[in-house]
């Protein structure tokens, strides 16, 4: 008796790879990728973008870098970080021009140190961001005076080509007020800034062996008289466990002034993410009376089966639903119809072989499609993807619109994207490019993908 011969494993894998290539090629053929700038690294140049990019009214792009600049910063030496301006080419098809507008000097100079989030911009062209270390605070890390972190402002020059002016709006003085701020800040309509610190806040003792406390969400209010100090208030200090811990930046505000965010750990400690928990989505409601306390409501606790490690960078749609990413999926949290009761989670797309490991949230276009990036997938150097809503309101249609190739292309996207008026997308990668000043490793890029 002759046994029927089964296909060899190598043939199966080859067939699967062929299908994947065909799908990826069809999805990405309509979009073009261009590296606008490759960071060069070294003591006098930036590397490793700390977040995405932001446009000014003239079409210039701005980006902060975690590395680069003076090599004298805490916690244990290392670079202090930079901020760059990228100006579009004068002639079509020309190169973008990179201008270094700030090199941070660190704790020794009572200056900011090591940007840990992207930039936001106001109507006057001022830039705002956070650094994880530096400032005048008393935080000590492994025996080194590191500072507790800062919120900074960069104001454009009065005349083009002049120096930008840095102002430290707030130095976190102790870990009680917050320690190691991270992610993008967000403005409310009154000019207050909101952000998150990974540690600090004065509550929770089990979140890290070196950093104090479990993190906080803060509000920073401008002075009534120009030149006076900004005022910080801790809106919520996390305790770990069921409450969540180490909140991400990239908070979102609703029309009633409530603050929404995520924590990558905490929540359920008895699920698939023992013992730290799978992460949470939370809401902080403002007090009903001036001077009152903010109220936390836990919108969702991940259990591993529905994802874990949400990345921050939440966004709203016009119906008040909140969108974000976890390590496993793009999700939507829909508010209760009656104003009370549980929120409803929907998994819009579960990451798989084509795209996985997102490092940031998603972005809407004008048609209601969502765009995001992942650090891995069909291309081991990362991807840009699109999700198109379906009438069923269930799982959306996935399209891979770009797979990064590594140097000289980008590698390792980990930030949200922004659109220009023509519908092109812009963001950063933490690796790739042509830079040679990062100890033999590529230094990261600013990129554009065009339909």
PAVO-88069 format. One record per residue (C-alpha): z negated, x, y negated; residue number from 0. Coordinates in pm, whole numbers. Layout:
+--------+--------+--------+-----+
:     zz :     xx :     yy : num :
+--------+--------+--------+-----+
:      Z :      X :      Y : NUM :
...
+--------+--------+--------+-----+
//
This chain:
+--------+--------+--------+-----+
:     zz :     xx :     yy : num :
+--------+--------+--------+-----+
:      0 :      0 :      0 :   0 :
:    101 :    131 :   -333 :   1 :
:   -134 :     83 :   -626 :   2 :
:      8 :    -33 :   -954 :   3 :
:     15 :    251 :  -1203 :   4 :
:   -184 :    190 :  -1522 :   5 :
:    -70 :    324 :  -1860 :   6 :
:   -218 :    660 :  -1934 :   7 :
:   -490 :    676 :  -2205 :   8 :
:   -277 :    910 :  -2415 :   9 :
:      7 :    657 :  -2420 :  10 :
:   -231 :    381 :  -2528 :  11 :
:   -371 :    595 :  -2808 :  12 :
:    -21 :    690 :  -2921 :  13 :
:     82 :    324 :  -2931 :  14 :
:   -229 :    233 :  -3128 :  15 :
:   -168 :    518 :  -3373 :  16 :
:    194 :    405 :  -3419 :  17 :
:     79 :     52 :  -3505 :  18 :
:   -180 :    184 :  -3749 :  19 :
:     75 :    407 :  -3921 :  20 :
:    319 :    119 :  -3951 :  21 :
:     57 :   -109 :  -4099 :  22 :
:    -68 :    152 :  -4342 :  23 :
:    281 :    256 :  -4450 :  24 :
:    388 :   -101 :  -4514 :  25 :
:     76 :   -173 :  -4716 :  26 :
:     80 :    140 :  -4928 :  27 :
:    453 :    180 :  -4988 :  28 :
:    445 :    -32 :  -5303 :  29 :
:    180 :    179 :  -5479 :  30 :
:    213 :    529 :  -5622 :  31 :
:    -72 :    776 :  -5660 :  32 :
:    -99 :   1042 :  -5930 :  33 :
:   -372 :   1297 :  -5995 :  34 :
:   -428 :   1291 :  -6372 :  35 :
:   -672 :   1582 :  -6374 :  36 :
:   -821 :   1826 :  -6123 :  37 :
:  -1167 :   1951 :  -6215 :  38 :
:  -1187 :   2330 :  -6211 :  39 :
:  -1558 :   2396 :  -6160 :  40 :
:  -1753 :   2705 :  -6262 :  41 :
:  -2001 :   2768 :  -6540 :  42 :
:  -1773 :   2645 :  -6821 :  43 :
:  -1600 :   2353 :  -6651 :  44 :
:  -1702 :   2036 :  -6472 :  45 :
:  -1677 :   1936 :  -6107 :  46 :
:  -1775 :   1650 :  -5875 :  47 :
:  -1747 :   1332 :  -6088 :  48 :
:  -2072 :   1137 :  -6114 :  49 :
:  -1903 :    797 :  -6128 :  50 :
:  -1579 :    632 :  -6231 :  51 :
:  -1395 :    639 :  -6563 :  52 :
:  -1405 :    426 :  -6877 :  53 :
:  -1132 :    362 :  -7138 :  54 :
:  -1167 :    366 :  -7516 :  55 :
:   -947 :    155 :  -7746 :  56 :
:   -697 :    440 :  -7787 :  57 :
:   -639 :    473 :  -7412 :  58 :
:   -846 :    786 :  -7359 :  59 :
:  -1051 :    814 :  -7042 :  60 :
:  -1407 :    949 :  -7015 :  61 :
:  -1591 :   1081 :  -6711 :  62 :
:  -1919 :   1259 :  -6639 :  63 :
:  -1959 :   1526 :  -6372 :  64 :
:  -2265 :   1608 :  -6165 :  65 :
:  -2177 :   1976 :  -6141 :  66 :
:  -2040 :   2232 :  -6385 :  67 :
:  -2179 :   2364 :  -6711 :  68 :
:  -2473 :   2606 :  -6748 :  69 :
:  -2626 :   2724 :  -6420 :  70 :
:  -2985 :   2689 :  -6537 :  71 :
:  -3093 :   2337 :  -6445 :  72 :
:  -3367 :   2189 :  -6234 :  73 :
:  -3465 :   2102 :  -5978 :  74 :
:  -3388 :   2450 :  -5841 :  75 :
:  -3130 :   2618 :  -6060 :  76 :
:  -2777 :   2486 :  -6034 :  77 :
:  -2541 :   2341 :  -6288 :  78 :
:  -2642 :   2095 :  -6560 :  79 :
:  -2333 :   1872 :  -6567 :  80 :
:  -2065 :   1780 :  -6819 :  81 :
:  -1873 :   1495 :  -6988 :  82 :
:  -1494 :   1504 :  -7033 :  83 :
:  -1235 :   1317 :  -7238 :  84 :
:   -887 :   1277 :  -7089 :  85 :
:   -610 :   1192 :  -7335 :  86 :
:   -282 :   1038 :  -7217 :  87 :
:     40 :   1236 :  -7254 :  88 :
:    233 :   1213 :  -7579 :  89 :
:    562 :   1193 :  -7390 :  90 :
:    622 :    977 :  -7085 :  91 :
:    576 :   1177 :  -6768 :  92 :
:    376 :   1452 :  -6940 :  93 :
:     34 :   1581 :  -6842 :  94 :
:   -298 :   1435 :  -6950 :  95 :
:   -511 :   1660 :  -7171 :  96 :
:   -872 :   1729 :  -7067 :  97 :
:  -1129 :   1808 :  -7337 :  98 :
:  -1486 :   1909 :  -7256 :  99 :
:  -1702 :   1710 :  -7499 : 100 :
:  -2049 :   1790 :  -7364 : 101 :
:  -2220 :   2048 :  -7144 : 102 :
:  -2580 :   1949 :  -7079 : 103 :
:  -2847 :   2216 :  -7117 : 104 :
:  -3130 :   2080 :  -6905 : 105 :
:  -3508 :   2067 :  -6901 : 106 :
:  -3557 :   2412 :  -7059 : 107 :
:  -3393 :   2279 :  -7374 : 108 :
:  -3549 :   1931 :  -7342 : 109 :
:  -3193 :   1814 :  -7281 : 110 :
:  -3040 :   1593 :  -7012 : 111 :
:  -2953 :   1742 :  -6674 : 112 :
:  -2726 :   1639 :  -6385 : 113 :
:  -2547 :   1307 :  -6456 : 114 :
:  -2610 :   1062 :  -6172 : 115 :
:  -2397 :    770 :  -6288 : 116 :
:  -2077 :    679 :  -6466 : 117 :
:  -2029 :    602 :  -6833 : 118 :
:  -2012 :    279 :  -7031 : 119 :
:  -1874 :    242 :  -7385 : 120 :
:  -1958 :     17 :  -7681 : 121 :
:  -1728 :   -127 :  -7947 : 122 :
:  -1775 :    174 :  -8174 : 123 :
:  -1667 :    420 :  -7905 : 124 :
:  -2014 :    551 :  -7822 : 125 :
:  -2068 :    653 :  -7459 : 126 :
:  -2384 :    588 :  -7259 : 127 :
:  -2501 :    730 :  -6928 : 128 :
:  -2794 :    858 :  -6725 : 129 :
:  -2901 :   1192 :  -6582 : 130 :
:  -3125 :   1226 :  -6280 : 131 :
:  -3324 :   1515 :  -6422 : 132 :
:  -3398 :   1683 :  -6752 : 133 :
:  -3558 :   1546 :  -7064 : 134 :
:  -3919 :   1592 :  -7173 : 135 :
:  -4087 :   1416 :  -6879 : 136 :
:  -4354 :   1577 :  -6664 : 137 :
:  -4202 :   1523 :  -6317 : 138 :
:  -4239 :   1821 :  -6083 : 139 :
:  -4008 :   1861 :  -5783 : 140 :
:  -4097 :   2118 :  -5513 : 141 :
:  -4307 :   2303 :  -5767 : 142 :
:  -4035 :   2313 :  -6034 : 143 :
:  -4057 :   2124 :  -6371 : 144 :
:  -3747 :   1911 :  -6323 : 145 :
:  -3800 :   1634 :  -6576 : 146 :
:  -3789 :   1267 :  -6479 : 147 :
:  -3437 :   1195 :  -6609 : 148 :
:  -3281 :   1058 :  -6925 : 149 :
:  -3062 :    792 :  -7084 : 150 :
:  -2820 :    954 :  -7328 : 151 :
:  -2564 :    853 :  -7591 : 152 :
:  -2258 :   1050 :  -7700 : 153 :
:  -2110 :    951 :  -8039 : 154 :
:  -1751 :   1037 :  -8129 : 155 :
:  -1677 :   1275 :  -8418 : 156 :
:  -1605 :   1143 :  -8765 : 157 :
:  -1282 :   1344 :  -8764 : 158 :
:  -1059 :   1390 :  -8461 : 159 :
:  -1121 :   1721 :  -8291 : 160 :
:  -1476 :   1758 :  -8419 : 161 :
:  -1783 :   1785 :  -8194 : 162 :
:  -1940 :   1483 :  -8031 : 163 :
:  -2307 :   1411 :  -8109 : 164 :
:  -2555 :   1375 :  -7825 : 165 :
:  -2870 :   1163 :  -7862 : 166 :
:  -3132 :   1133 :  -7591 : 167 :
:  -3219 :    765 :  -7619 : 168 :
:  -3500 :    790 :  -7368 : 169 :
:  -3667 :   1060 :  -7159 : 170 :
:  -3863 :    909 :  -6874 : 171 :
:  -4208 :   1055 :  -6950 : 172 :
:  -4376 :   1014 :  -6610 : 173 :
:  -4280 :    877 :  -6271 : 174 :
:  -4462 :    553 :  -6358 : 175 :
:  -4184 :    456 :  -6600 : 176 :
:  -3909 :    555 :  -6357 : 177 :
:  -3781 :    872 :  -6192 : 178 :
:  -3422 :    977 :  -6123 : 179 :
:  -3214 :    704 :  -6291 : 180 :
:  -2880 :    644 :  -6120 : 181 :
:  -2558 :    446 :  -6145 : 182 :
:  -2396 :    273 :  -6441 : 183 :
:  -2593 :    113 :  -6721 : 184 :
:  -2509 :   -236 :  -6849 : 185 :
:  -2547 :   -398 :  -7194 : 186 :
:  -2665 :   -749 :  -7271 : 187 :
:  -2548 :   -945 :  -7576 : 188 :
:  -2842 :   -823 :  -7787 : 189 :
:  -2766 :   -453 :  -7733 : 190 :
:  -3034 :   -388 :  -7471 : 191 :
:  -2948 :   -151 :  -7186 : 192 :
:  -3042 :   -215 :  -6823 : 193 :
:  -3051 :     36 :  -6541 : 194 :
:  -3225 :    145 :  -6224 : 195 :
:  -3421 :    449 :  -6112 : 196 :
:  -3409 :    559 :  -5749 : 197 :
:  -3778 :    650 :  -5752 : 198 :
:  -4074 :    599 :  -5985 : 199 :
:  -4207 :    272 :  -6117 : 200 :
:  -4566 :    324 :  -6006 : 201 :
:  -4552 :    124 :  -5682 : 202 :
:  -4484 :    203 :  -5317 : 203 :
:  -4599 :    522 :  -5147 : 204 :
:  -4379 :    551 :  -4838 : 205 :
:  -4027 :    595 :  -4977 : 206 :
:  -3996 :    974 :  -4994 : 207 :
:  -4199 :   1286 :  -4922 : 208 :
:  -4100 :   1463 :  -5247 : 209 :
:  -4033 :   1190 :  -5506 : 210 :
:  -4300 :    947 :  -5621 : 211 :
:  -4283 :    571 :  -5570 : 212 :
:  -4003 :    338 :  -5456 : 213 :
:  -3792 :    284 :  -5767 : 214 :
:  -3762 :     49 :  -6062 : 215 :
:  -3531 :   -163 :  -6276 : 216 :
:  -3577 :   -101 :  -6648 : 217 :
:  -3473 :   -242 :  -6985 : 218 :
:  -3416 :    -15 :  -7283 : 219 :
:  -3426 :   -188 :  -7623 : 220 :
:  -3278 :    -41 :  -7945 : 221 :
:  -3506 :     17 :  -8246 : 222 :
:  -3514 :   -231 :  -8531 : 223 :
:  -3479 :     59 :  -8776 : 224 :
:  -3199 :    308 :  -8719 : 225 :
:  -3332 :    645 :  -8614 : 226 :
:  -3649 :    512 :  -8455 : 227 :
:  -3713 :    538 :  -8082 : 228 :
:  -3573 :    307 :  -7817 : 229 :
:  -3836 :    117 :  -7616 : 230 :
:  -3844 :    109 :  -7236 : 231 :
:  -3991 :   -164 :  -7017 : 232 :
:  -4014 :   -164 :  -6639 : 233 :
:  -3891 :   -509 :  -6532 : 234 :
:  -3971 :   -460 :  -6165 : 235 :
:  -4121 :   -178 :  -5959 : 236 :
:  -4028 :   -183 :  -5590 : 237 :
:  -4285 :   -142 :  -5316 : 238 :
:  -4067 :    -71 :  -5014 : 239 :
:  -4077 :   -277 :  -4698 : 240 :
:  -3975 :   -640 :  -4745 : 241 :
:  -3937 :   -587 :  -5119 : 242 :
:  -3660 :   -327 :  -5095 : 243 :
:  -3662 :     33 :  -5213 : 244 :
:  -3460 :    289 :  -5412 : 245 :
:  -3246 :     46 :  -5614 : 246 :
:  -2885 :    134 :  -5687 : 247 :
:  -2751 :    129 :  -6041 : 248 :
:  -2451 :    -82 :  -6131 : 249 :
:  -2659 :   -389 :  -6213 : 250 :
:  -2500 :   -720 :  -6314 : 251 :
:  -2620 :   -975 :  -6571 : 252 :
:  -2557 :  -1350 :  -6560 : 253 :
:  -2519 :  -1583 :  -6859 : 254 :
:  -2891 :  -1666 :  -6854 : 255 :
:  -2993 :  -1301 :  -6882 : 256 :
:  -3101 :  -1255 :  -6520 : 257 :
:  -3045 :   -912 :  -6365 : 258 :
:  -2890 :   -866 :  -6020 : 259 :
:  -2880 :   -554 :  -5807 : 260 :
:  -2911 :   -402 :  -5461 : 261 :
:  -3136 :   -166 :  -5273 : 262 :
:  -2982 :     46 :  -4993 : 263 :
:  -3299 :     26 :  -4779 : 264 :
:  -3596 :   -206 :  -4746 : 265 :
:  -3589 :   -573 :  -4663 : 266 :
:  -3626 :   -645 :  -4294 : 267 :
:  -3809 :   -357 :  -4125 : 268 :
:  -3783 :   -504 :  -3774 : 269 :
:  -3404 :   -537 :  -3746 : 270 :
:  -3136 :   -285 :  -3651 : 271 :
:  -3239 :    -47 :  -3930 : 272 :
:  -3593 :     38 :  -3817 : 273 :
:  -3815 :    149 :  -3978 : 274 :
:  -3672 :    154 :  -4332 : 275 :
:  -3479 :   -171 :  -4341 : 276 :
:  -3110 :   -245 :  -4401 : 277 :
:  -3120 :   -314 :  -4774 : 278 :
:  -3132 :   -612 :  -5007 : 279 :
:  -2964 :   -808 :  -5287 : 280 :
:  -3216 :   -913 :  -5553 : 281 :
:  -3236 :  -1116 :  -5873 : 282 :
:  -3477 :  -1059 :  -6164 : 283 :
:  -3521 :  -1367 :  -6384 : 284 :
:  -3636 :  -1318 :  -6746 : 285 :
:  -3971 :  -1464 :  -6854 : 286 :
:  -3984 :  -1817 :  -6991 : 287 :
:  -4210 :  -1699 :  -7275 : 288 :
:  -4171 :  -1387 :  -7490 : 289 :
:  -4375 :  -1101 :  -7350 : 290 :
:  -4408 :  -1259 :  -7007 : 291 :
:  -4325 :  -1099 :  -6675 : 292 :
:  -3989 :  -1095 :  -6501 : 293 :
:  -3971 :  -1274 :  -6165 : 294 :
:  -3807 :  -1122 :  -5861 : 295 :
:  -3618 :  -1339 :  -5611 : 296 :
:  -3480 :  -1187 :  -5292 : 297 :
:  -3127 :  -1325 :  -5257 : 298 :
:  -3050 :  -1155 :  -4926 : 299 :
:  -3204 :   -914 :  -4679 : 300 :
:  -2945 :   -740 :  -4461 : 301 :
:  -3018 :   -719 :  -4089 : 302 :
:  -2757 :   -470 :  -3968 : 303 :
:  -2540 :   -733 :  -3801 : 304 :
:  -2421 :   -848 :  -4145 : 305 :
:  -2411 :   -497 :  -4288 : 306 :
:  -2659 :   -248 :  -4427 : 307 :
:  -2691 :     -5 :  -4716 : 308 :
:  -2534 :   -208 :  -5001 : 309 :
:  -2380 :     22 :  -5260 : 310 :
:  -2457 :   -141 :  -5595 : 311 :
:  -2188 :   -216 :  -5851 : 312 :
:  -2219 :   -594 :  -5817 : 313 :
:  -1974 :   -821 :  -6000 : 314 :
:  -1955 :  -1196 :  -6070 : 315 :
:  -1672 :  -1444 :  -6038 : 316 :
:  -1632 :  -1743 :  -6269 : 317 :
:  -1838 :  -1966 :  -6037 : 318 :
:  -2147 :  -1742 :  -6042 : 319 :
:  -2098 :  -1585 :  -5700 : 320 :
:  -2184 :  -1217 :  -5661 : 321 :
:  -1960 :   -965 :  -5483 : 322 :
:  -2038 :   -621 :  -5346 : 323 :
:  -2000 :   -381 :  -5054 : 324 :
:  -2222 :   -259 :  -4773 : 325 :
:  -2147 :     14 :  -4521 : 326 :
:  -1982 :   -247 :  -4299 : 327 :
:  -1819 :   -508 :  -4520 : 328 :
:  -1719 :   -659 :  -4853 : 329 :
:  -1952 :   -955 :  -4907 : 330 :
:  -1995 :  -1253 :  -5137 : 331 :
:  -2326 :  -1420 :  -5221 : 332 :
:  -2278 :  -1781 :  -5334 : 333 :
:  -2559 :  -1949 :  -5532 : 334 :
:  -2710 :  -2278 :  -5414 : 335 :
:  -2543 :  -2590 :  -5555 : 336 :
:  -2871 :  -2746 :  -5664 : 337 :
:  -3005 :  -2439 :  -5846 : 338 :
:  -3271 :  -2378 :  -5583 : 339 :
:  -3265 :  -2286 :  -5219 : 340 :
:  -3100 :  -1998 :  -5033 : 341 :
:  -2783 :  -1820 :  -5135 : 342 :
:  -2494 :  -1822 :  -4887 : 343 :
:  -2349 :  -1494 :  -4765 : 344 :
:  -1983 :  -1468 :  -4665 : 345 :
:  -1826 :  -1155 :  -4515 : 346 :
:  -1486 :  -1134 :  -4686 : 347 :
:  -1375 :   -830 :  -4490 : 348 :
:  -1538 :   -621 :  -4218 : 349 :
:  -1439 :   -255 :  -4244 : 350 :
:  -1265 :   -100 :  -3946 : 351 :
:  -1014 :    165 :  -3849 : 352 :
:   -798 :    136 :  -4163 : 353 :
:  -1082 :    173 :  -4415 : 354 :
:  -1454 :    239 :  -4382 : 355 :
:  -1760 :    383 :  -4557 : 356 :
:  -1726 :    249 :  -4913 : 357 :
:  -1930 :    429 :  -5178 : 358 :
:  -1905 :    178 :  -5462 : 359 :
:  -1846 :   -187 :  -5546 : 360 :
:  -1522 :   -379 :  -5594 : 361 :
:  -1313 :   -482 :  -5897 : 362 :
:  -1126 :   -808 :  -5972 : 363 :
:   -772 :   -826 :  -6106 : 364 :
:   -646 :  -1120 :  -6314 : 365 :
:   -529 :  -1305 :  -6000 : 366 :
:   -862 :  -1295 :  -5823 : 367 :
:   -779 :  -1009 :  -5585 : 368 :
:  -1046 :   -749 :  -5516 : 369 :
:   -990 :   -373 :  -5515 : 370 :
:  -1212 :    -98 :  -5383 : 371 :
:  -1228 :    248 :  -5229 : 372 :
:  -1362 :    395 :  -4907 : 373 :
:  -1448 :    752 :  -4816 : 374 :
:  -1275 :    733 :  -4478 : 375 :
:  -1044 :    524 :  -4265 : 376 :
:   -674 :    558 :  -4184 : 377 :
:   -685 :    865 :  -4405 : 378 :
:   -987 :   1084 :  -4335 : 379 :
:   -984 :   1171 :  -4708 : 380 :
:  -1042 :    812 :  -4821 : 381 :
:   -851 :    501 :  -4920 : 382 :
:   -782 :    244 :  -5191 : 383 :
:   -765 :   -114 :  -5062 : 384 :
:   -694 :   -468 :  -5185 : 385 :
:   -835 :   -800 :  -5063 : 386 :
:   -644 :  -1119 :  -5133 : 387 :
:   -830 :  -1452 :  -5115 : 388 :
:   -718 :  -1714 :  -4866 : 389 :
:   -732 :  -2093 :  -4899 : 390 :
:   -990 :  -2110 :  -4622 : 391 :
:  -1231 :  -1907 :  -4841 : 392 :
:  -1322 :  -1711 :  -4531 : 393 :
:  -1201 :  -1361 :  -4443 : 394 :
:   -957 :  -1235 :  -4701 : 395 :
:   -627 :  -1053 :  -4638 : 396 :
:   -664 :   -675 :  -4638 : 397 :
:   -400 :   -432 :  -4769 : 398 :
:   -423 :    -55 :  -4769 : 399 :
:   -257 :     53 :  -5093 : 400 :
:   -328 :    427 :  -5083 : 401 :
:   -454 :    684 :  -4838 : 402 :
:   -570 :   1013 :  -4993 : 403 :
:   -427 :   1334 :  -4848 : 404 :
:   -678 :   1594 :  -4961 : 405 :
:   -598 :   1887 :  -5189 : 406 :
:   -391 :   1889 :  -5403 : 407 :
:   -432 :   1509 :  -5383 : 408 :
:   -777 :   1355 :  -5418 : 409 :
:  -1040 :   1326 :  -5144 : 410 :
:  -1361 :   1129 :  -5111 : 411 :
:  -1344 :    842 :  -5365 : 412 :
:  -1695 :    709 :  -5432 : 413 :
:  -1673 :    511 :  -5756 : 414 :
:  -1551 :    170 :  -5874 : 415 :
:  -1207 :    140 :  -6032 : 416 :
:  -1085 :      8 :  -6368 : 417 :
:   -754 :   -146 :  -6474 : 418 :
:   -539 :    -68 :  -6774 : 419 :
:   -331 :   -334 :  -6951 : 420 :
:    -31 :   -263 :  -6728 : 421 :
:   -222 :   -326 :  -6405 : 422 :
:   -267 :     36 :  -6302 : 423 :
:   -595 :    139 :  -6139 : 424 :
:   -802 :    446 :  -6233 : 425 :
:  -1102 :    618 :  -6081 : 426 :
:  -1230 :    950 :  -5946 : 427 :
:  -1268 :   1143 :  -5622 : 428 :
:  -1554 :   1380 :  -5551 : 429 :
:  -1326 :   1625 :  -5369 : 430 :
:   -963 :   1723 :  -5357 : 431 :
:   -748 :   1846 :  -5644 : 432 :
:   -644 :   2199 :  -5729 : 433 :
:   -970 :   2336 :  -5872 : 434 :
:  -1081 :   2672 :  -5731 : 435 :
:  -1421 :   2718 :  -5896 : 436 :
:  -1636 :   2527 :  -5648 : 437 :
:  -1725 :   2797 :  -5394 : 438 :
:  -1399 :   2759 :  -5211 : 439 :
:  -1406 :   2378 :  -5210 : 440 :
:  -1187 :   2148 :  -5420 : 441 :
:  -1375 :   2015 :  -5725 : 442 :
:  -1262 :   1653 :  -5749 : 443 :
:  -1007 :   1455 :  -5947 : 444 :
:   -933 :   1167 :  -6180 : 445 :
:   -653 :    960 :  -6027 : 446 :
:   -424 :    666 :  -6102 : 447 :
:   -256 :    429 :  -5857 : 448 :
:     33 :    216 :  -5981 : 449 :
:    197 :    -90 :  -5823 : 450 :
+--------+--------+--------+-----+
//
